[in-house]
Amino acid sequence: MKKITLLIATILAIIILNDNRVYAETSSKPPTLHSESAFLMEANTGEILYEKNGTEPMYPASVTKIATAIFAIETGNLEDIVTISSEASAKNVEGTTVFLDEGEQVTLEKLVQGLLINSGNDAGVAIAEHLSGSMEQFSEDINAYLENVIGTEQTNFKNPHGLFDDKHVTTAEDLAKITLHAMQNDKFMDIFGKKELEWDGKTWDTTIRNHHKLVKEEIPYIGITGGKNGFVSKSGFTLVTTAERDDLHLVAVTLKTSLDSEAYEDTISLLDYGFENFTVSSIEEGTEFTVEGQEYVAPETLSFLHSVEEQPKEIIEEDGLVKIVDGNETITAFQLEKYSDGGELEARNTAVESHETSIFDNIFVYFLIAFILGIFILVNVAIRKRNKRRYARNNRYFL
């Protein structure tokens, strides 16, 4: 019995020690946050640097407008003239507005500017009506767009502005995905990063100013490229922020704090953590390699994230696969194109495949552990029963 126990314990130890999950070593610990949910992503690579309850459904408040803005930019015509309805006029919309007046004519682009910069809820209603005809249809249209185009998994938006609805929910991870997608659009980023804009409206001539304190530099921070804030009582304070330094582009999402100052404190902590501990290296487009007489070329700039403490190496295999290796660990891999065949091979980042394989391997490991434990329990039960029978047989004359 002791030999069996020792054998099983040895097998379990070997399996656990060979579990190949790897976590990036950094020079500082991940931050401790006030926010109930948070997410930090690197935009070039899509790598997740930090998350806290990242997949928990949350009320987003006005950071909803990031989704409305990119939806309008990508599916609408920004030069369209929108006539403001009674429902979209400022007098009939709650919260912050850009004082749109019934019958006023405004370009779709101006409405997106008023939506993102001044957080105009009336602009959101006008955009929804123009794109979809009604708020109800807009909800269906934007949710389909977010799921099918961007790949959100737990987002359900009931309106374009984020005013409270108990069914209007998303997650920090989905918001990071939405923002990452929007960042690829120059028009969006131009508006998303504006500190202020002259507004010449029918009833309101003013300078509208971004409400995000890092964007308007009320709180100084080097590298901020854009942001949107939000608040309703049931969502608490919410923030989405983008920043870049050198080749590192970060998306930080914080959801639900009780104080405005805590949301900014958390955001700065996330950005500091990202900039201080990670960096992006690249193989430039057109870089040539020769392996065993075969020439290969990088078809595009191939970027990969790693800890600032790592010095990863490039290993080129015979089939043109570039492995980025830190010690014995492969960080990511890219497929080069054969230089001589006109690029028949398509470049593909195999990091996702490696991650999926890693997940599968881990599931297999856990199944194997459970299987071995099951055998151990069955053997133990059988031995106990056998010993009881022997005891009963040896002592039957004394009963």
Sine and cosine of phi, psi and omega as CSV:
sin_phi,cos_phi,sin_psi,cos_psi,sin_omega,cos_omega
0.00,0.00,-0.65,0.76,0.01,-1.00
-0.91,0.42,-0.61,0.79,0.00,-1.00
-0.91,0.41,-0.66,0.75,0.01,-1.00
-0.90,0.45,-0.72,0.70,0.01,-1.00
-0.87,0.50,-0.68,0.73,-0.01,-1.00
-0.91,0.42,-0.65,0.76,0.01,-1.00
-0.89,0.46,-0.72,0.69,-0.02,-1.00
-0.91,0.41,-0.66,0.75,0.03,-1.00
-0.87,0.48,-0.63,0.78,0.02,-1.00
-0.91,0.42,-0.70,0.71,0.02,-1.00
-0.87,0.49,-0.71,0.71,0.01,-1.00
-0.88,0.48,-0.67,0.74,0.00,-1.00
-0.89,0.46,-0.67,0.74,0.01,-1.00
-0.89,0.46,-0.69,0.72,0.00,-1.00
-0.88,0.47,-0.73,0.68,-0.04,-1.00
-0.90,0.44,-0.67,0.74,-0.01,-1.00
-0.93,0.38,-0.40,0.92,0.00,-1.00
-0.99,-0.15,0.12,0.99,0.11,-0.99
-0.90,0.44,0.90,-0.44,-0.23,-0.97
-1.00,-0.05,0.44,0.90,0.13,-0.99
-0.94,0.35,0.74,-0.67,-0.04,-1.00
-0.81,-0.58,0.73,-0.68,0.05,-1.00
-0.91,-0.41,0.73,-0.68,-0.05,-1.00
-0.89,0.46,0.76,-0.65,0.07,-1.00
-0.99,0.13,0.71,-0.70,-0.03,-1.00
-0.79,-0.62,0.24,-0.97,-0.06,-1.00
-0.99,0.16,-0.17,0.99,0.04,-1.00
-0.59,-0.81,0.37,-0.93,0.00,-1.00
-0.97,0.26,0.48,-0.88,0.09,-1.00
-0.84,0.54,0.50,-0.86,-0.08,-1.00
-0.94,0.34,0.43,-0.90,0.16,-0.99
-0.99,-0.12,0.82,-0.57,-0.16,-0.99
-0.91,-0.41,0.42,-0.91,0.14,-0.99
-0.98,0.18,-0.55,0.83,-0.10,-0.99
-0.87,0.49,0.60,-0.80,0.03,-1.00
-0.95,0.32,-0.48,0.88,-0.01,-1.00
-0.61,-0.79,0.61,-0.79,-0.02,-1.00
-0.40,-0.91,0.36,-0.93,-0.04,-1.00
-0.42,-0.91,0.69,-0.72,0.06,-1.00
-0.77,-0.63,0.82,-0.58,-0.06,-1.00
-0.75,-0.66,0.56,-0.83,0.12,-0.99
-1.00,-0.06,0.81,-0.59,-0.19,-0.98
-0.97,0.26,-0.57,0.82,-0.03,-1.00
-0.91,0.42,-0.62,0.78,-0.11,-0.99
-0.95,-0.32,-0.27,0.96,-0.08,-1.00
0.96,0.27,0.19,0.98,-0.02,-1.00
-0.96,0.30,0.65,-0.76,0.06,-1.00
-1.00,0.06,0.84,-0.54,-0.01,-1.00
-0.99,-0.15,-0.45,0.89,-0.03,-1.00
-0.29,-0.96,0.58,-0.81,0.18,-0.98
-0.49,-0.87,0.53,-0.85,0.10,-1.00
-0.69,-0.73,0.93,-0.38,-0.05,-1.00
0.78,0.63,0.68,0.74,-0.13,-0.99
-0.91,0.41,-0.37,0.93,-0.03,-1.00
-0.95,-0.32,0.20,0.98,0.03,-1.00
-0.98,0.18,0.76,-0.65,0.04,-1.00
-0.88,0.47,0.74,-0.67,-0.05,-1.00
-0.67,-0.74,0.34,-0.94,0.12,-0.99
-1.00,0.04,0.85,-0.52,-0.14,-0.99
-1.00,0.04,-0.33,0.94,-0.11,-0.99
0.86,0.51,-0.62,-0.78,-0.19,-0.98
-0.96,0.28,-0.15,0.99,0.10,-1.00
-0.93,0.38,-0.19,0.98,0.20,-0.98
-0.77,0.64,-0.55,0.83,-0.13,-0.99
-0.91,0.41,-0.32,0.95,0.12,-0.99
-0.88,0.48,-0.70,0.71,0.01,-1.00
-0.92,0.40,-0.70,0.72,0.01,-1.00
-0.87,0.49,-0.66,0.75,-0.04,-1.00
-0.91,0.41,-0.76,0.65,-0.04,-1.00
-0.94,0.34,-0.53,0.85,0.09,-1.00
-0.88,0.47,-0.70,0.72,0.01,-1.00
-0.91,0.41,-0.67,0.74,-0.03,-1.00
-0.91,0.41,-0.65,0.76,-0.09,-1.00
-1.00,0.07,-0.42,0.91,-0.05,-1.00
-0.94,-0.35,-0.24,0.97,-0.01,-1.00
-0.95,-0.32,0.03,-1.00,0.10,-1.00
-0.95,-0.31,0.92,-0.39,-0.10,-1.00
-0.90,0.44,-0.29,0.96,0.02,-1.00
-1.00,0.05,-0.12,0.99,0.02,-1.00
-0.85,0.53,0.60,-0.80,0.11,-0.99
-1.00,-0.07,0.84,-0.54,-0.03,-1.00
-0.96,-0.28,0.80,-0.60,0.07,-1.00
-1.00,-0.07,0.83,-0.56,-0.11,-0.99
-0.96,0.27,0.79,-0.61,0.03,-1.00
-0.99,0.11,0.11,-0.99,0.06,-1.00
-0.90,0.44,-0.65,0.76,-0.03,-1.00
-0.91,0.41,-0.48,0.88,-0.02,-1.00
-1.00,-0.02,-0.09,1.00,-0.01,-1.00
-0.95,0.31,0.48,-0.88,-0.09,-1.00
-0.84,0.54,-0.55,0.83,-0.06,-1.00
-0.92,0.39,-0.30,0.95,-0.04,-1.00
-0.92,-0.39,0.20,0.98,-0.02,-1.00
-0.84,-0.55,0.72,-0.70,0.01,-1.00
-0.97,0.24,0.35,-0.94,0.17,-0.99
0.98,0.21,-0.38,-0.92,-0.07,-1.00
-0.93,0.36,0.68,-0.74,0.00,-1.00
-0.68,-0.73,0.16,-0.99,0.18,-0.98
-0.94,-0.34,0.38,0.93,0.12,-0.99
0.84,0.55,0.74,0.68,0.09,-1.00
-0.94,0.35,0.61,-0.80,-0.06,-1.00
-0.92,-0.40,0.61,-0.80,0.02,-1.00
-0.82,0.57,0.75,-0.66,-0.02,-1.00
1.00,0.03,-0.21,0.98,0.02,-1.00
-0.91,0.42,0.62,-0.79,0.02,-1.00
-0.94,-0.34,0.81,-0.59,-0.11,-0.99
-0.66,-0.75,0.58,-0.81,0.07,-1.00
-0.95,0.32,0.43,-0.90,0.05,-1.00
-0.88,0.48,-0.60,0.80,0.02,-1.00
-0.88,0.48,-0.66,0.75,0.01,-1.00
-0.91,0.41,-0.59,0.81,0.04,-1.00
-0.91,0.42,-0.64,0.77,0.04,-1.00
-0.91,0.42,-0.62,0.78,0.05,-1.00
-0.89,0.45,-0.72,0.69,0.02,-1.00
-0.90,0.43,-0.53,0.85,0.02,-1.00
-0.93,0.38,-0.75,0.66,-0.10,-0.99
-0.99,0.14,-0.68,0.74,-0.12,-0.99
-0.98,0.20,-0.76,0.65,-0.06,-1.00
-0.98,-0.22,0.05,1.00,0.02,-1.00
0.85,0.52,0.66,0.75,-0.06,-1.00
-0.96,0.29,0.93,-0.37,0.04,-1.00
-0.92,0.39,-0.55,0.84,0.04,-1.00
-0.91,0.41,-0.61,0.79,0.06,-1.00
-0.89,0.46,-0.61,0.79,0.03,-1.00
-0.89,0.46,-0.70,0.72,0.02,-1.00
-0.90,0.44,-0.68,0.73,0.00,-1.00
-0.89,0.46,-0.65,0.76,0.04,-1.00
-0.89,0.45,-0.72,0.70,-0.02,-1.00
-0.88,0.48,-0.72,0.70,0.00,-1.00
-0.90,0.43,-0.63,0.78,-0.02,-1.00
-0.93,0.36,-0.67,0.74,-0.07,-1.00
-0.98,0.20,-0.58,0.81,-0.16,-0.99
-0.82,-0.57,-0.19,0.98,0.03,-1.00
1.00,-0.06,-0.49,0.87,0.01,-1.00
-0.39,-0.92,0.30,-0.95,0.03,-1.00
-0.90,0.43,-0.63,0.78,-0.03,-1.00
-0.90,0.44,-0.72,0.69,0.00,-1.00
-0.93,0.36,-0.58,0.81,0.04,-1.00
-0.86,0.50,-0.66,0.75,0.01,-1.00
-0.85,0.52,-0.71,0.71,0.02,-1.00
-0.91,0.42,-0.68,0.73,-0.08,-1.00
-0.92,0.39,-0.71,0.70,-0.07,-1.00
-0.95,0.32,-0.57,0.82,0.04,-1.00
-0.91,0.41,-0.63,0.78,0.06,-1.00
-0.91,0.42,-0.66,0.75,0.03,-1.00
-0.89,0.46,-0.72,0.69,-0.03,-1.00
-0.90,0.44,-0.64,0.77,-0.03,-1.00
-0.96,0.27,-0.72,0.69,-0.15,-0.99
-1.00,0.09,-0.56,0.83,-0.05,-1.00
-1.00,-0.04,-0.70,0.72,-0.10,-1.00
-0.99,-0.12,-0.52,0.85,0.04,-1.00
1.00,-0.07,0.45,0.89,0.07,-1.00
-0.92,0.39,0.43,-0.90,-0.09,-1.00
-0.86,-0.50,-0.45,0.89,-0.07,-1.00
-0.72,-0.70,0.56,0.83,-0.03,-1.00
-0.96,-0.28,0.74,-0.67,0.10,-1.00
-0.65,-0.76,0.97,-0.26,-0.02,-1.00
-0.98,-0.18,0.79,-0.62,0.00,-1.00
-0.99,-0.14,-0.21,0.98,-0.01,-1.00
-0.46,-0.89,0.16,-0.99,-0.08,-1.00
-1.00,0.00,-0.07,1.00,-0.17,-0.99
-0.85,-0.52,-0.35,0.94,0.04,-1.00
0.99,-0.11,0.09,1.00,0.14,-0.99
-0.85,0.53,0.53,-0.85,-0.25,-0.97
-0.89,0.46,0.74,-0.68,0.18,-0.98
-0.54,-0.84,0.77,-0.64,-0.11,-0.99
-0.91,0.41,-0.22,0.98,0.07,-1.00
-0.98,-0.21,0.05,1.00,0.01,-1.00
-1.00,-0.06,1.00,-0.09,-0.14,-0.99
-0.69,-0.72,0.34,-0.94,0.13,-0.99
-0.41,-0.91,-0.18,-0.98,0.07,-1.00
-0.75,-0.66,0.30,-0.95,0.05,-1.00
-0.88,0.47,-0.61,0.79,0.02,-1.00
-0.91,0.42,-0.70,0.71,0.02,-1.00
-0.89,0.45,-0.65,0.76,0.04,-1.00
-0.89,0.45,-0.61,0.79,0.06,-1.00
-0.90,0.43,-0.66,0.75,0.04,-1.00
-0.88,0.47,-0.71,0.71,-0.01,-1.00
-0.88,0.48,-0.71,0.70,-0.02,-1.00
-0.92,0.40,-0.65,0.76,0.04,-1.00
-0.86,0.51,-0.68,0.73,0.05,-1.00
-0.90,0.44,-0.71,0.71,-0.04,-1.00
-0.90,0.43,-0.52,0.85,-0.02,-1.00
-0.89,0.46,-0.38,0.93,0.01,-1.00
-0.97,0.25,-0.17,0.99,-0.04,-1.00
-0.98,-0.19,0.88,-0.47,-0.06,-1.00
-0.89,0.46,-0.63,0.78,-0.01,-1.00
-0.90,0.44,-0.69,0.72,0.04,-1.00
-0.86,0.51,-0.76,0.65,-0.07,-1.00
-0.91,0.42,-0.52,0.85,0.06,-1.00
-0.88,0.47,-0.66,0.75,0.00,-1.00
-0.98,0.20,-0.66,0.75,-0.07,-1.00
-0.88,0.48,-0.50,0.87,-0.05,-1.00
-0.98,-0.19,0.07,1.00,-0.03,-1.00
-0.96,0.28,0.71,-0.70,0.06,-1.00
-0.98,0.18,-0.61,0.79,-0.04,-1.00
-0.38,-0.93,0.28,-0.96,-0.03,-1.00
-0.43,-0.90,0.69,-0.72,0.08,-1.00
-0.93,0.36,0.76,-0.65,-0.06,-1.00
-0.87,-0.49,0.89,-0.45,0.01,-1.00
-0.92,-0.38,1.00,0.00,-0.04,-1.00
-0.97,-0.23,0.14,-0.99,-0.01,-1.00
-0.89,0.46,-0.64,0.77,-0.03,-1.00
-0.87,-0.50,0.06,1.00,-0.12,-0.99
-0.55,-0.84,0.96,-0.27,0.10,-1.00
-0.96,-0.29,0.89,-0.47,-0.09,-1.00
-0.29,-0.96,-0.08,-1.00,0.18,-0.98
-0.93,-0.37,0.91,-0.41,0.03,-1.00
-1.00,0.09,0.57,-0.82,-0.08,-1.00
-0.78,-0.62,0.63,-0.77,0.02,-1.00
-0.87,0.49,0.69,-0.72,-0.04,-1.00
-1.00,0.06,-0.18,0.98,-0.04,-1.00
-0.98,0.21,0.88,-0.48,-0.16,-0.99
-0.92,0.39,-0.44,0.90,0.06,-1.00
-0.98,0.21,-0.57,0.82,0.01,-1.00
-0.93,0.36,-0.71,0.71,-0.03,-1.00
-1.00,0.09,0.10,1.00,0.10,-1.00
0.91,0.42,0.38,0.93,0.17,-0.98
-0.90,0.43,-0.56,0.83,0.18,-0.98
-0.92,-0.38,0.94,-0.33,-0.06,-1.00
-0.93,0.37,0.70,-0.71,0.10,-1.00
-0.38,-0.92,0.80,-0.60,-0.09,-1.00
-0.96,0.28,0.79,-0.61,0.15,-0.99
0.97,-0.23,0.04,1.00,-0.01,-1.00
-0.92,0.40,0.76,-0.66,0.01,-1.00
-0.91,-0.42,-0.23,0.97,0.02,-1.00
0.07,-1.00,0.20,-0.98,0.02,-1.00
0.02,-1.00,0.36,-0.93,0.08,-1.00
-0.61,-0.80,0.70,-0.71,0.03,-1.00
-0.93,-0.36,0.25,-0.97,0.03,-1.00
-0.41,-0.91,0.39,-0.92,0.10,-0.99
-0.29,-0.96,0.79,-0.62,0.37,-0.93
-0.65,-0.76,0.35,-0.94,-0.18,-0.98
-0.85,0.53,-0.63,0.78,-0.07,-1.00
-0.99,0.13,-0.26,0.97,0.04,-1.00
-0.99,-0.12,-0.32,0.95,-0.15,-0.99
0.94,0.35,-0.32,-0.95,-0.01,-1.00
-1.00,0.01,0.74,-0.67,-0.01,-1.00
-0.81,-0.58,0.54,-0.84,0.00,-1.00
-0.60,-0.80,0.65,-0.76,0.23,-0.97
-0.81,-0.59,0.77,-0.63,-0.13,-0.99
-0.67,-0.74,0.65,-0.76,0.12,-0.99
-0.88,-0.48,0.57,-0.82,-0.03,-1.00
-0.46,-0.89,0.43,-0.90,0.05,-1.00
-0.58,-0.82,0.58,-0.81,0.15,-0.99
-0.61,-0.79,0.80,-0.60,-0.09,-1.00
0.82,0.58,-0.82,-0.57,-0.04,-1.00
-0.99,-0.16,0.13,0.99,-0.02,-1.00
-0.99,-0.12,0.87,-0.49,-0.01,-1.00
-0.89,-0.46,0.87,-0.49,-0.11,-0.99
-0.92,-0.39,0.56,-0.83,0.16,-0.99
-0.86,-0.51,0.87,-0.50,0.00,-1.00
-0.89,-0.45,0.76,-0.65,0.02,-1.00
-0.83,-0.56,0.78,-0.62,0.12,-0.99
-0.77,-0.64,0.73,-0.69,-0.06,-1.00
-0.78,-0.62,0.75,-0.66,0.16,-0.99
0.92,0.38,1.00,0.07,0.29,-0.96
-0.85,-0.52,0.37,-0.93,-0.03,-1.00
-1.00,0.10,-0.31,0.95,-0.01,-1.00
-0.83,-0.56,0.63,-0.77,0.07,-1.00
-0.84,0.54,-0.69,0.73,-0.03,-1.00
-0.88,0.47,-0.54,0.84,0.00,-1.00
-0.93,0.37,-0.59,0.81,0.03,-1.00
-0.89,0.46,-0.68,0.74,0.02,-1.00
-0.95,0.31,-0.61,0.79,0.05,-1.00
-0.87,0.49,-0.69,0.72,0.02,-1.00
-0.91,0.42,-0.67,0.74,-0.01,-1.00
-0.88,0.47,-0.71,0.70,0.02,-1.00
-0.90,0.44,-0.64,0.77,0.04,-1.00
-0.88,0.47,-0.66,0.75,0.03,-1.00
-0.90,0.43,-0.73,0.68,-0.01,-1.00
-0.90,0.44,-0.68,0.73,0.05,-1.00
-0.85,0.53,-0.71,0.71,-0.01,-1.00
-0.86,0.51,-0.69,0.72,0.00,-1.00
-0.91,0.41,-0.76,0.65,-0.07,-1.00
-0.93,0.36,-0.54,0.84,-0.06,-1.00
-0.99,0.15,-0.35,0.94,-0.16,-0.99
-0.89,-0.46,-0.24,0.97,-0.08,-1.00
-0.76,-0.65,0.40,-0.92,0.08,-1.00
-0.54,-0.84,0.32,-0.95,0.03,-1.00
-0.90,-0.43,0.79,-0.62,0.13,-0.99
-0.93,-0.36,0.35,-0.94,-0.09,-1.00
-0.63,-0.78,0.50,-0.87,0.28,-0.96
-0.97,-0.22,0.90,-0.44,-0.14,-0.99
-0.94,0.35,0.53,-0.85,0.08,-1.00
-0.82,0.57,0.71,-0.70,0.01,-1.00
1.00,-0.02,-0.12,0.99,0.04,-1.00
-0.89,0.46,0.75,-0.66,-0.08,-1.00
-0.98,-0.22,0.56,-0.83,0.04,-1.00
-0.70,-0.71,0.52,-0.85,0.09,-1.00
-0.80,-0.59,0.82,-0.57,0.00,-1.00
-0.76,-0.65,0.86,-0.51,0.02,-1.00
0.78,0.62,0.65,0.76,0.04,-1.00
0.99,0.11,-0.18,0.98,0.02,-1.00
-1.00,-0.09,0.77,-0.64,0.01,-1.00
-1.00,-0.03,0.67,-0.74,0.05,-1.00
-0.78,-0.62,0.34,-0.94,0.02,-1.00
-0.62,-0.78,0.59,-0.81,0.09,-1.00
-0.96,0.27,0.89,-0.45,-0.10,-1.00
-0.96,0.27,-0.27,0.96,0.03,-1.00
-0.37,-0.93,0.17,-0.99,0.05,-1.00
-0.93,0.37,0.83,-0.55,-0.06,-1.00
-0.96,-0.28,0.94,-0.34,-0.09,-1.00
-0.96,-0.26,0.55,-0.84,0.04,-1.00
-0.57,-0.82,0.58,-0.82,-0.05,-1.00
-0.99,-0.11,0.61,-0.80,0.11,-0.99
-0.41,-0.91,0.26,-0.97,0.04,-1.00
-0.91,0.41,0.53,-0.85,0.02,-1.00
-0.90,0.45,-0.34,0.94,-0.01,-1.00
-1.00,0.08,-0.19,0.98,-0.03,-1.00
-1.00,0.04,0.51,-0.86,0.14,-0.99
-0.82,-0.57,0.97,0.24,-0.10,-1.00
-0.92,0.40,0.48,-0.88,0.02,-1.00
-0.91,-0.41,0.43,-0.90,0.06,-1.00
-0.99,-0.16,0.80,-0.60,0.08,-1.00
-0.87,-0.49,0.87,-0.49,-0.03,-1.00
-0.98,-0.17,0.85,-0.52,0.01,-1.00
-1.00,-0.05,0.19,-0.98,-0.12,-0.99
-0.88,0.47,-0.47,0.88,-0.01,-1.00
-1.00,0.03,0.15,0.99,0.03,-1.00
1.00,0.09,0.24,0.97,0.06,-1.00
-1.00,0.08,0.83,-0.56,0.05,-1.00
-1.00,-0.09,0.87,-0.50,0.09,-1.00
-0.97,-0.23,0.77,-0.64,0.09,-1.00
-0.99,-0.11,0.92,-0.40,-0.19,-0.98
-0.87,-0.50,0.72,-0.69,0.15,-0.99
-0.90,-0.44,0.96,-0.27,-0.09,-1.00
0.92,0.39,-0.87,-0.50,0.05,-1.00
-0.98,-0.19,0.10,1.00,-0.10,-0.99
-0.96,-0.29,0.77,-0.63,0.08,-1.00
-1.00,0.10,0.89,-0.46,0.01,-1.00
-0.96,0.27,-0.75,0.66,0.01,-1.00
-0.32,-0.95,0.08,-1.00,0.01,-1.00
-0.53,-0.85,0.54,-0.84,0.00,-1.00
-0.74,-0.67,0.58,-0.82,0.07,-1.00
-1.00,-0.10,0.83,-0.55,0.08,-1.00
-0.99,0.13,0.24,-0.97,0.11,-0.99
-0.99,-0.14,0.59,-0.81,0.13,-0.99
-0.92,0.40,0.78,-0.62,-0.07,-1.00
-0.94,0.34,-0.51,0.86,-0.17,-0.99
-1.00,0.01,-0.23,0.97,-0.08,-1.00
-0.96,-0.29,0.36,0.93,0.07,-1.00
0.96,0.27,0.27,0.96,0.08,-1.00
0.99,0.16,0.67,0.75,0.02,-1.00
-0.92,0.40,-0.51,0.86,0.03,-1.00
-0.99,0.15,0.69,-0.73,0.06,-1.00
-1.00,-0.08,0.68,-0.73,0.04,-1.00
-0.92,0.40,0.66,-0.75,0.05,-1.00
-0.58,-0.82,0.71,-0.70,0.05,-1.00
-0.99,0.11,0.89,-0.46,-0.07,-1.00
-1.00,-0.04,0.17,0.99,-0.01,-1.00
-0.87,0.50,-0.65,0.76,-0.01,-1.00
-0.90,0.43,-0.67,0.74,0.01,-1.00
-0.89,0.46,-0.67,0.74,0.01,-1.00
-0.88,0.48,-0.65,0.76,0.00,-1.00
-0.91,0.42,-0.68,0.73,0.00,-1.00
-0.90,0.44,-0.64,0.77,0.04,-1.00
-0.88,0.47,-0.65,0.76,0.01,-1.00
-0.88,0.47,-0.67,0.74,0.02,-1.00
-0.88,0.47,-0.70,0.71,0.00,-1.00
-0.88,0.48,-0.71,0.71,0.01,-1.00
-0.85,0.53,-0.68,0.73,-0.02,-1.00
-0.90,0.44,-0.66,0.75,0.03,-1.00
-0.88,0.47,-0.68,0.74,0.02,-1.00
-0.88,0.47,-0.68,0.74,0.01,-1.00
-0.86,0.51,-0.73,0.68,-0.03,-1.00
-0.90,0.43,-0.62,0.79,0.05,-1.00
-0.89,0.46,-0.67,0.74,-0.01,-1.00
-0.90,0.44,-0.66,0.75,0.05,-1.00
-0.86,0.50,-0.72,0.69,-0.01,-1.00
-0.89,0.46,-0.64,0.77,0.00,-1.00
-0.89,0.45,-0.71,0.70,-0.01,-1.00
-0.90,0.43,-0.66,0.75,0.03,-1.00
-0.89,0.47,-0.62,0.78,0.03,-1.00
-0.88,0.47,-0.70,0.72,0.05,-1.00
-0.88,0.48,-0.68,0.73,0.02,-1.00
-0.84,0.54,-0.70,0.71,-0.02,-1.00
-0.91,0.41,-0.70,0.72,0.00,-1.00
-0.89,0.46,-0.69,0.73,0.02,-1.00
-0.88,0.47,-0.67,0.74,-0.02,-1.00
-0.89,0.45,-0.68,0.73,0.03,-1.00
-0.89,0.45,-0.68,0.73,-0.01,-1.00
-0.89,0.45,-0.67,0.74,0.00,-1.00
-0.90,0.44,-0.66,0.75,0.01,-1.00
-0.89,0.46,-0.69,0.73,0.01,-1.00
-0.90,0.44,-0.67,0.74,0.01,-1.00
-0.89,0.46,-0.67,0.74,0.00,-1.00
-0.91,0.42,-0.61,0.79,0.03,-1.00
-0.90,0.43,-0.66,0.75,0.01,-1.00
-0.90,0.43,-0.68,0.74,0.03,-1.00
-0.88,0.48,-0.68,0.73,-0.02,-1.00
-0.89,0.46,-0.70,0.72,-0.01,-1.00
-0.90,0.44,-0.63,0.77,-0.01,-1.00
-0.93,0.37,-0.65,0.76,-0.05,-1.00
-0.96,0.28,-0.34,0.94,-0.10,-1.00
-0.88,-0.48,0.30,0.95,-0.11,-0.99
-0.93,0.36,-0.42,0.91,-0.02,-1.00
-0.97,0.22,-0.20,0.98,-0.05,-1.00
-0.98,-0.20,0.06,1.00,-0.06,-1.00
-0.99,0.12,0.00,0.00,0.00,0.00
